[in-house]
Amino acid sequence: MATATRKTRGTAARKKAVAIDSALGAEKNELLEELAAEAKVYIELLRKLKSMPESDPRRADLEGELYGSIAHLSTHATLLLEEIDKAIDRL
């Protein structure tokens, strides 16, 4: 019984995801691409920061860039969530 319920919920969730995906359309793809691009920037900055000695004078600049990248990630994620919420409301 529990397996059947989970399967039904899983199917319903997939159907809802497909409906949201089509309601978002091309704008979602652009928002996802922007978020993915900034995530790559963040990962690269974090990689550089982890390999940089604490005493390196360039560290402060890199930490500032990392802070900016985190702010951009937050903005992109918020915009995407807002669009998803709008799409859900239209369903």
Summary of the structure (lengths in Angstrom):
residues: 91
radius of gyration: 19.3
end to end distance: 29.6
largest distance: 62.2
contacts: 214
relative contact order: 0.14
helix: 89%
strand: 0%
